[in-house]
Amino acid sequence: MARAAMKWSAQELAREAAIGYATVARFESGQTVQADSVDAMRSALERGGVEFIAAGATVRDGKGPAGVGVRLRG
């Protein structure tokens, strides 16, 4: 979902995260990948403008807690 919000292909995410395309493909198919690869993908997406929302986080409009998800900053 985060990658789709950025309109990045899996290849673009792999390049931005400095990891292999196969790692992105494995992660997106639900397979296990190394934690440092997950961290690299998350960091790349955050640099690109994605904000990861934790469970119970307050939404910007102050109307209460949000669910887990992503949104674009801005």
N, CA, C and O atoms as CSV, one atom per row, in Angstrom:
chain,resi,resn,atom,element,x,y,z
A,1,MET,N,N,0.818,-1.193,0.000
A,1,MET,CA,C,0.000,0.000,0.000
A,1,MET,C,C,0.863,1.258,0.000
A,1,MET,O,O,0.566,2.214,-0.717
A,2,ALA,N,N,1.927,1.263,0.799
A,2,ALA,CA,C,2.804,2.433,0.847
A,2,ALA,C,C,3.467,2.660,-0.503
A,2,ALA,O,O,3.565,3.795,-0.969
A,3,ARG,N,N,3.920,1.586,-1.129
A,3,ARG,CA,C,4.561,1.717,-2.437
A,3,ARG,C,C,3.565,2.238,-3.465
A,3,ARG,O,O,3.917,3.068,-4.303
A,4,ALA,N,N,2.339,1.765,-3.408
A,4,ALA,CA,C,1.308,2.226,-4.338
A,4,ALA,C,C,1.007,3.708,-4.130
A,4,ALA,O,O,0.778,4.437,-5.096
A,5,ALA,N,N,1.005,4.154,-2.879
A,5,ALA,CA,C,0.762,5.569,-2.595
A,5,ALA,C,C,1.830,6.450,-3.234
A,5,ALA,O,O,1.551,7.574,-3.652
A,6,MET,N,N,3.045,5.934,-3.305
A,6,MET,CA,C,4.143,6.675,-3.920
A,6,MET,C,C,4.157,6.531,-5.435
A,6,MET,O,O,4.890,7.240,-6.125
A,7,LYS,N,N,3.343,5.608,-5.954
A,7,LYS,CA,C,3.320,5.294,-7.389
A,7,LYS,C,C,4.685,4.793,-7.852
A,7,LYS,O,O,5.129,5.078,-8.964
A,8,TRP,N,N,5.339,4.035,-6.963
A,8,TRP,CA,C,6.620,3.417,-7.282
A,8,TRP,C,C,6.386,1.986,-7.726
A,8,TRP,O,O,5.504,1.301,-7.208
A,9,SER,N,N,7.170,1.544,-8.673
A,9,SER,CA,C,7.186,0.122,-9.012
A,9,SER,C,C,8.019,-0.604,-7.955
A,9,SER,O,O,8.723,0.026,-7.166
A,10,ALA,N,N,7.932,-1.915,-7.951
A,10,ALA,CA,C,8.766,-2.690,-7.031
A,10,ALA,C,C,10.244,-2.459,-7.334
A,10,ALA,O,O,11.070,-2.433,-6.422
A,11,GLN,N,N,10.572,-2.292,-8.601
A,11,GLN,CA,C,11.955,-2.020,-8.984
A,11,GLN,C,C,12.418,-0.674,-8.432
A,11,GLN,O,O,13.556,-0.548,-7.982
A,12,GLU,N,N,11.541,0.332,-8.465
A,12,GLU,CA,C,11.903,1.645,-7.922
A,12,GLU,C,C,12.126,1.576,-6.420
A,12,GLU,O,O,13.067,2.178,-5.903
A,13,LEU,N,N,11.264,0.843,-5.712
A,13,LEU,CA,C,11.458,0.694,-4.271
A,13,LEU,C,C,12.777,-0.006,-3.987
A,13,LEU,O,O,13.521,0.408,-3.098
A,14,ALA,N,N,13.069,-1.052,-4.727
A,14,ALA,CA,C,14.334,-1.765,-4.532
A,14,ALA,C,C,15.516,-0.824,-4.731
A,14,ALA,O,O,16.462,-0.835,-3.944
A,15,ARG,N,N,15.462,-0.014,-5.778
A,15,ARG,CA,C,16.551,0.935,-6.044
A,15,ARG,C,C,16.675,1.961,-4.922
A,15,ARG,O,O,17.778,2.217,-4.438
A,16,GLU,N,N,15.559,2.549,-4.507
A,16,GLU,CA,C,15.585,3.574,-3.456
A,16,GLU,C,C,16.041,3.010,-2.117
A,16,GLU,O,O,16.659,3.716,-1.320
A,17,ALA,N,N,15.737,1.743,-1.871
A,17,ALA,CA,C,16.110,1.097,-0.609
A,17,ALA,C,C,17.477,0.420,-0.680
A,17,ALA,O,O,17.980,-0.081,0.325
A,18,ALA,N,N,18.075,0.407,-1.870
A,18,ALA,CA,C,19.382,-0.229,-2.086
A,18,ALA,C,C,19.350,-1.714,-1.706
A,18,ALA,O,O,20.261,-2.232,-1.060
A,19,ILE,N,N,18.281,-2.372,-2.125
A,19,ILE,CA,C,18.144,-3.818,-1.918
A,19,ILE,C,C,17.752,-4.438,-3.254
A,19,ILE,O,O,17.456,-3.720,-4.209
A,20,GLY,N,N,17.749,-5.739,-3.324
A,20,GLY,CA,C,17.394,-6.416,-4.561
A,20,GLY,C,C,15.892,-6.440,-4.808
A,20,GLY,O,O,15.087,-6.438,-3.876
A,21,TYR,N,N,15.535,-6.462,-6.096
A,21,TYR,CA,C,14.126,-6.562,-6.466
A,21,TYR,C,C,13.502,-7.825,-5.888
A,21,TYR,O,O,12.353,-7.803,-5.447
A,22,ALA,N,N,14.247,-8.924,-5.885
A,22,ALA,CA,C,13.719,-10.191,-5.369
A,22,ALA,C,C,13.327,-10.067,-3.901
A,22,ALA,O,O,12.372,-10.706,-3.458
A,23,THR,N,N,14.050,-9.256,-3.152
A,23,THR,CA,C,13.721,-9.048,-1.736
A,23,THR,C,C,12.377,-8.349,-1.604
A,23,THR,O,O,11.550,-8.740,-0.780
A,24,VAL,N,N,12.156,-7.321,-2.408
A,24,VAL,CA,C,10.867,-6.617,-2.396
A,24,VAL,C,C,9.752,-7.586,-2.782
A,24,VAL,O,O,8.706,-7.620,-2.134
A,25,ALA,N,N,9.971,-8.362,-3.824
A,25,ALA,CA,C,8.954,-9.316,-4.282
A,25,ALA,C,C,8.636,-10.347,-3.199
A,25,ALA,O,O,7.469,-10.672,-2.978
A,26,ARG,N,N,9.662,-10.860,-2.527
A,26,ARG,CA,C,9.423,-11.831,-1.449
A,26,ARG,C,C,8.624,-11.186,-0.321
A,26,ARG,O,O,7.668,-11.779,0.180
A,27,PHE,N,N,9.006,-9.987,0.077
A,27,PHE,CA,C,8.313,-9.286,1.161
A,27,PHE,C,C,6.844,-9.063,0.802
A,27,PHE,O,O,5.958,-9.317,1.618
A,28,GLU,N,N,6.590,-8.593,-0.406
A,28,GLU,CA,C,5.219,-8.294,-0.816
A,28,GLU,C,C,4.366,-9.545,-0.986
A,28,GLU,O,O,3.138,-9.464,-0.963
A,29,SER,N,N,4.999,-10.690,-1.154
A,29,SER,CA,C,4.234,-11.935,-1.266
A,29,SER,C,C,4.061,-12.618,0.086
A,29,SER,O,O,3.521,-13.721,0.170
A,30,GLY,N,N,4.527,-11.946,1.150
A,30,GLY,CA,C,4.317,-12.466,2.494
A,30,GLY,C,C,5.412,-13.374,3.007
A,30,GLY,O,O,5.288,-13.949,4.088
A,31,GLN,N,N,6.479,-13.508,2.245
A,31,GLN,CA,C,7.593,-14.333,2.691
A,31,GLN,C,C,8.469,-13.550,3.668
A,31,GLN,O,O,8.403,-12.322,3.737
A,32,THR,N,N,9.273,-14.269,4.405
A,32,THR,CA,C,10.162,-13.655,5.384
A,32,THR,C,C,11.374,-13.048,4.685
A,32,THR,O,O,11.980,-13.668,3.812
A,33,VAL,N,N,11.714,-11.831,5.083
A,33,VAL,CA,C,12.953,-11.188,4.630
A,33,VAL,C,C,13.677,-10.662,5.861
A,33,VAL,O,O,13.085,-10.544,6.934
A,34,GLN,N,N,14.948,-10.350,5.704
A,34,GLN,CA,C,15.733,-9.876,6.837
A,34,GLN,C,C,15.211,-8.529,7.338
A,34,GLN,O,O,14.728,-7.703,6.563
A,35,ALA,N,N,15.320,-8.329,8.647
A,35,ALA,CA,C,14.828,-7.100,9.274
A,35,ALA,C,C,15.502,-5.865,8.693
A,35,ALA,O,O,14.853,-4.830,8.541
A,36,ASP,N,N,16.792,-5.948,8.363
A,36,ASP,CA,C,17.464,-4.772,7.809
A,36,ASP,C,C,16.914,-4.409,6.432
A,36,ASP,O,O,16.953,-3.241,6.046
A,37,SER,N,N,16.405,-5.380,5.689
A,37,SER,CA,C,15.769,-5.092,4.402
A,37,SER,C,C,14.436,-4.382,4.607
A,37,SER,O,O,14.104,-3.454,3.870
A,38,VAL,N,N,13.677,-4.815,5.603
A,38,VAL,CA,C,12.410,-4.146,5.932
A,38,VAL,C,C,12.691,-2.711,6.362
A,38,VAL,O,O,11.997,-1.785,5.944
A,39,ASP,N,N,13.703,-2.531,7.193
A,39,ASP,CA,C,14.080,-1.184,7.635
A,39,ASP,C,C,14.480,-0.310,6.449
A,39,ASP,O,O,14.123,0.867,6.400
A,40,ALA,N,N,15.214,-0.873,5.501
A,40,ALA,CA,C,15.642,-0.118,4.324
A,40,ALA,C,C,14.445,0.305,3.478
A,40,ALA,O,O,14.404,1.430,2.980
A,41,MET,N,N,13.468,-0.593,3.312
A,41,MET,CA,C,12.267,-0.240,2.553
A,41,MET,C,C,11.477,0.849,3.261
A,41,MET,O,O,11.025,1.807,2.634
A,42,ARG,N,N,11.316,0.700,4.561
A,42,ARG,CA,C,10.573,1.707,5.317
A,42,ARG,C,C,11.263,3.067,5.239
A,42,ARG,O,O,10.608,4.087,5.023
A,43,SER,N,N,12.567,3.080,5.413
A,43,SER,CA,C,13.319,4.339,5.346
A,43,SER,C,C,13.187,4.993,3.976
A,43,SER,O,O,13.010,6.208,3.884
A,44,ALA,N,N,13.270,4.203,2.918
A,44,ALA,CA,C,13.130,4.743,1.565
A,44,ALA,C,C,11.747,5.355,1.366
A,44,ALA,O,O,11.619,6.438,0.795
A,45,LEU,N,N,10.726,4.667,1.832
A,45,LEU,CA,C,9.361,5.183,1.701
A,45,LEU,C,C,9.165,6.447,2.527
A,45,LEU,O,O,8.499,7.380,2.077
A,46,GLU,N,N,9.729,6.492,3.719
A,46,GLU,CA,C,9.624,7.695,4.549
A,46,GLU,C,C,10.353,8.867,3.900
A,46,GLU,O,O,9.848,9.989,3.922
A,47,ARG,N,N,11.518,8.630,3.327
A,47,ARG,CA,C,12.230,9.698,2.612
A,47,ARG,C,C,11.397,10.210,1.444
A,47,ARG,O,O,11.464,11.388,1.093
A,48,GLY,N,N,10.613,9.317,0.846
A,48,GLY,CA,C,9.765,9.689,-0.271
A,48,GLY,C,C,8.492,10.413,0.122
A,48,GLY,O,O,7.793,10.946,-0.740
A,49,GLY,N,N,8.177,10.441,1.418
A,49,GLY,CA,C,7.005,11.178,1.873
A,49,GLY,C,C,5.910,10.354,2.506
A,49,GLY,O,O,4.845,10.888,2.816
A,50,VAL,N,N,6.138,9.067,2.706
A,50,VAL,CA,C,5.139,8.213,3.346
A,50,VAL,C,C,5.264,8.333,4.856
A,50,VAL,O,O,6.369,8.341,5.399
A,51,GLU,N,N,4.138,8.424,5.519
A,51,GLU,CA,C,4.090,8.419,6.984
A,51,GLU,C,C,3.374,7.145,7.412
A,51,GLU,O,O,2.252,6.877,6.984
A,52,PHE,N,N,4.033,6.366,8.258
A,52,PHE,CA,C,3.429,5.144,8.779
A,52,PHE,C,C,2.654,5.491,10.041
A,52,PHE,O,O,3.176,6.178,10.919
A,53,ILE,N,N,1.423,5.027,10.140
A,53,ILE,CA,C,0.537,5.357,11.253
A,53,ILE,C,C,0.447,4.155,12.183
A,53,ILE,O,O,0.073,3.059,11.765
A,54,ALA,N,N,0.789,4.369,13.426
A,54,ALA,CA,C,0.717,3.303,14.432
A,54,ALA,C,C,-0.714,3.165,14.943
A,54,ALA,O,O,-1.500,4.111,14.870
A,55,ALA,N,N,-1.044,2.005,15.452
A,55,ALA,CA,C,-2.362,1.788,16.051
A,55,ALA,C,C,-2.571,2.776,17.182
A,55,ALA,O,O,-1.689,2.955,18.021
A,56,GLY,N,N,-3.716,3.414,17.212
A,56,GLY,CA,C,-4.052,4.344,18.276
A,56,GLY,C,C,-3.511,5.746,18.094
A,56,GLY,O,O,-3.736,6.604,18.947
A,57,ALA,N,N,-2.802,6.002,17.001
A,57,ALA,CA,C,-2.278,7.350,16.755
A,57,ALA,C,C,-3.442,8.316,16.542
A,57,ALA,O,O,-4.485,7.927,16.018
A,58,THR,N,N,-3.268,9.544,16.939
A,58,THR,CA,C,-4.297,10.562,16.738
A,58,THR,C,C,-4.200,11.087,15.314
A,58,THR,O,O,-3.114,11.427,14.843
A,59,VAL,N,N,-5.321,11.151,14.639
A,59,VAL,CA,C,-5.330,11.677,13.279
A,59,VAL,C,C,-5.204,13.186,13.313
A,59,VAL,O,O,-5.478,13.819,14.333
A,60,ARG,N,N,-4.790,13.759,12.195
A,60,ARG,CA,C,-4.518,15.201,12.152
A,60,ARG,C,C,-5.721,16.060,12.500
A,60,ARG,O,O,-5.564,17.135,13.079
A,61,ASP,N,N,-6.912,15.609,12.158
A,61,ASP,CA,C,-8.085,16.438,12.446
A,61,ASP,C,C,-8.514,16.341,13.903
A,61,ASP,O,O,-9.473,16.993,14.315
A,62,GLY,N,N,-7.800,15.521,14.690
A,62,GLY,CA,C,-8.075,15.423,16.116
A,62,GLY,C,C,-9.350,14.690,16.467
A,62,GLY,O,O,-9.820,14.794,17.600
A,63,LYS,N,N,-9.923,13.954,15.535
A,63,LYS,CA,C,-11.203,13.291,15.784
A,63,LYS,C,C,-11.060,11.911,16.393
A,63,LYS,O,O,-12.004,11.121,16.364
A,64,GLY,N,N,-9.914,11.613,16.933
A,64,GLY,CA,C,-9.764,10.337,17.612
A,64,GLY,C,C,-8.650,9.497,17.045
A,64,GLY,O,O,-7.905,9.930,16.165
A,65,PRO,N,N,-8.544,8.290,17.559
A,65,PRO,CA,C,-7.445,7.429,17.140
A,65,PRO,C,C,-7.638,6.897,15.723
A,65,PRO,O,O,-8.755,6.686,15.252
A,66,ALA,N,N,-6.511,6.694,15.077
A,66,ALA,CA,C,-6.511,6.118,13.739
A,66,ALA,C,C,-6.147,4.649,13.827
A,66,ALA,O,O,-5.595,4.192,14.828
A,67,GLY,N,N,-6.452,3.932,12.798
A,67,GLY,CA,C,-5.990,2.551,12.714
A,67,GLY,C,C,-4.597,2.514,12.113
A,67,GLY,O,O,-4.062,3.536,11.684
A,68,VAL,N,N,-4.028,1.342,12.090
A,68,VAL,CA,C,-2.717,1.167,11.483
A,68,VAL,C,C,-2.837,1.436,9.990
A,68,VAL,O,O,-3.800,1.002,9.359
A,69,GLY,N,N,-1.873,2.144,9.422
A,69,GLY,CA,C,-1.914,2.413,7.991
A,69,GLY,C,C,-0.795,3.317,7.547
A,69,GLY,O,O,0.195,3.503,8.255
A,70,VAL,N,N,-0.960,3.876,6.366
A,70,VAL,CA,C,0.011,4.811,5.812
A,70,VAL,C,C,-0.734,5.994,5.217
A,70,VAL,O,O,-1.917,5.910,4.886
A,71,ARG,N,N,-0.012,7.094,5.091
A,71,ARG,CA,C,-0.543,8.266,4.391
A,71,ARG,C,C,0.643,9.053,3.866
A,71,ARG,O,O,1.767,8.890,4.341
A,72,LEU,N,N,0.391,9.900,2.892
A,72,LEU,CA,C,1.440,10.765,2.374
A,72,LEU,C,C,1.484,12.035,3.202
A,72,LEU,O,O,0.449,12.614,3.531
A,73,ARG,N,N,2.689,12.458,3.535
A,73,ARG,CA,C,2.832,13.724,4.266
A,73,ARG,C,C,2.468,14.867,3.333
A,73,ARG,O,O,2.591,14.773,2.112
A,74,GLY,N,N,2.023,15.933,3.944
A,74,GLY,CA,C,1.786,17.099,3.112
A,74,GLY,C,C,0.554,17.753,3.371
A,74,GLY,O,O,0.241,18.756,2.729
